[in-house]
Amino acid sequence: MGSLEALRPGSVVLVGGGPGDAGLMTVAGRAAVEQADVLLVDHLAPAGALEWADPGAEIVCVSKLPRGPFTPQERINELLIAHARAGRRVVRLKGGDGFVFGRGMEELLACSEAGVPVRVIPGVSSSTAVPALAGIPVTHRGLVRGFSVISGHLPPDHPDNTLDYAALAASGTTLVVLMGVANLAAITKALLVHGMDAGTPAAVVVRGGHPDQEVLTAPLHDIARVAGSVRPPAVTVIGEVARWASSVHEEEIH
Ligand SMILES: C[S@@+](CC[C@H](N)C(=O)[O-])C[C@H]1O[C@@H](n2cnc3c(N)ncnc32)[C@H](O)[C@@H]1O
């Protein structure tokens, strides 16, 4: 089964939409959007991609904003199944890659358990793309041999947080923090307490790939203060590679 296979009526396709610029969606993702009868769309999915949808297609917003519109996951699952059972070609359009903090597997399991055919079109995840859009490689030969992508949704000392901050601080990998804006001070404090160098370069990339993209940089000990007024979505990069933040400009590339 190829990623460009035509959408079948009565089926669901989970499409990763990339970090927000429609130009960063995959060819297969675009083809799926073009064929959809109904699209269930997240707030971080690329709004520009909806221009590719058939004018007759139904577009359903199923946002999960912390302080805004909220559609429970169970309701999204129900909608996916109901639209497919009605014989529609259903596209679930999400930001980034649906399998990276995207609850994509929950939707896939819900569809399969309901007997609805479902497939996945991966997307460009903000965890690597947003740093790249700010000139930051998450690895670099001779400098760092790995990267760790973590959720900053819960504070480090929260009882449900299973991340080992001592191990992260000692990992020698670039740390990429998603959903970490509200807890950035607690996250950086935990890394410092566990021995990470206070001078480690850090960068917060806000609304990566959007026309109003912003990049804030500071050493680890000061990044939470410097990025104190930032609003999500943002990706934080901690590690030597963050020293290149915004250092590569379009003019230099072309
Ligand atoms: C629920 S997670 C979804 C991640 C997504 N599945 C992915 O692979 O990119 C949402 C988080 O992704 C990050 N994010 C997504 N798009 C972004 C963008 N354009 N700029 C900055 N951060 C972004 C932010 O950390 C945001 O809080």
The ligand as an SDF file (V2000), in Angstrom:
LIG
                    3D

 27 29  0  0  0  0  0  0  0  0999 V2000
    0.6640   18.5300   21.1750 C   0  0  0  0  0  0  0  0  0  0  0  0
    2.2740   18.8200   20.5890 S   0  0  0  0  0  0  0  0  0  0  0  0
    2.1250   18.2200   18.9580 C   0  0  0  0  0  0  0  0  0  0  0  0
    3.4430   17.9960   18.2720 C   0  0  0  0  0  0  0  0  0  0  0  0
    3.2800   17.5410   16.8310 C   0  0  0  0  0  0  0  0  0  0  0  0
    2.6160   16.2800   16.7460 N   0  0  0  0  0  0  0  0  0  0  0  0
    4.5970   17.4830   16.0910 C   0  0  0  0  0  0  0  0  0  0  0  0
    5.0760   16.3960   15.7140 O   0  0  0  0  0  0  0  0  0  0  0  0
    5.1590   18.5620   15.8310 O   0  0  0  0  0  0  0  0  0  0  0  0
    2.2350   20.5720   20.3480 C   0  0  0  0  0  0  0  0  0  0  0  0
    3.6000   21.2280   20.5520 C   0  0  0  0  0  0  0  0  0  0  0  0
    4.3790   21.1250   19.3780 O   0  0  0  0  0  0  0  0  0  0  0  0
    5.2100   22.2590   19.2780 C   0  0  0  0  0  0  0  0  0  0  0  0
    4.9140   22.9630   18.0180 N   0  0  0  0  0  0  0  0  0  0  0  0
    4.1110   22.5090   17.0350 C   0  0  0  0  0  0  0  0  0  0  0  0
    4.1210   23.3530   15.9790 N   0  0  0  0  0  0  0  0  0  0  0  0
    4.9610   24.3590   16.3120 C   0  0  0  0  0  0  0  0  0  0  0  0
    5.4170   25.5250   15.6470 C   0  0  0  0  0  0  0  0  0  0  0  0
    5.0200   25.8460   14.4140 N   0  0  0  0  0  0  0  0  0  0  0  0
    6.2930   26.3230   16.2810 N   0  0  0  0  0  0  0  0  0  0  0  0
    6.7320   26.0400   17.5280 C   0  0  0  0  0  0  0  0  0  0  0  0
    6.3410   24.9500   18.2090 N   0  0  0  0  0  0  0  0  0  0  0  0
    5.4840   24.1140   17.6110 C   0  0  0  0  0  0  0  0  0  0  0  0
    4.9440   23.1190   20.4960 C   0  0  0  0  0  0  0  0  0  0  0  0
    5.8450   22.7480   21.5040 O   0  0  0  0  0  0  0  0  0  0  0  0
    3.5470   22.7050   20.8400 C   0  0  0  0  0  0  0  0  0  0  0  0
    3.2270   22.9950   22.1900 O   0  0  0  0  0  0  0  0  0  0  0  0
  1  2  1  0
  2  3  1  0
  2 10  1  0
  3  4  1  0
  4  5  1  0
  5  6  1  0
  5  7  1  0
  7  8  2  0
  7  9  1  0
 10 11  1  0
 11 12  1  0
 11 26  1  0
 12 13  1  0
 13 14  1  0
 13 24  1  0
 14 15  1  0
 14 23  1  0
 15 16  2  0
 16 17  1  0
 17 18  1  0
 17 23  2  0
 18 19  1  0
 18 20  2  0
 20 21  1  0
 21 22  2  0
 22 23  1  0
 24 25  1  0
 24 26  1  0
 26 27  1  0
M  CHG  2   2   1   9  -1
M  END
$$$$
